[in-house]
């Protein structure tokens, strides 16, 4: 049977539109069941707090529960590999952090390549660490701490999460630049390290702003400085480390990633919703109260940020000869 030319052209046009309609329908239907947000750290740390804030927003906006699943261990590599190996359907997402940039150099053998195997979805927040001490430490400023540490070598214990994690990298950079000798006491994650700092079992830590700011304001920890290049609006009277140690800078970022072949329309939908959260005055104020600056942008912007951070910290890790446990 020979079709009239007009009917034939309609059929061709309809067939060509099918992939577009299918992609649009898939994005519109997503999510149709709960989504897991995998966090590579224990509950109560800064990454966990940030993940729960954005997870609650996404749950309310998209009508499905975004479940926070904590999988600590191996410097967040366990969580990352779980997402790398998950189905690329948008239902298993990674709460990606600066640690992923560190780990690319820190570990000689990983079962994945983070930049290759995780699709960047959206940045969320970038926060400085804050150098905090237990109130029993006599130093009240960075110069006083440096002097005290040099007068009492190996007497001050410095807490960190995992070896090669953010607090460790920040601490090693500080020790390198100041010539101080403060033994490192590592924990599985930042939460337990902060607990021991509060109890006085360790004396100093580079803690995330979200996890420590409440204790600082309550007087349970003494803050000496923030690690960013500029002062934080959350603690405006607190100096930067760089005001006393020129050139020192460290900030910790958090975002969302997905398995690499996750459909672009799902990635774009998630990016749009996360950016909507970061534009919301209430959410922006909540993140600012935690000491953070929002990390707005497209998936490509977030991917560029990851690549730049990976290159930057590779140089520090190699120079300090940091090795995982």
WODANOR-V262827 format. One record per helix or strand of 2 or more residues. SS is the DSSP state (~ for helix, > for strand). FROM is the first residue (numbers start at 1). LEN is the number of residues. Records with the same first field share a line. If there is no record, write none. Layout:
# WODANOR-V262827
SS=FROM-LEN ; FROM-LEN
This chain:
# WODANOR-V262827
~=5-25 ; 46-17 ; 74-11 ; 98-9 ; 114-4 ; 142-10 ; 166-13 ; 190-10 ; 209-9 ; 233-3 ; 241-3 ; 264-16 ; 281-9 ; 299-22
>=35-5 ; 66-5 ; 92-6 ; 118-17 ; 158-3 ; 184-3 ; 204-5 ; 221-6 ; 251-9 ; 292-3
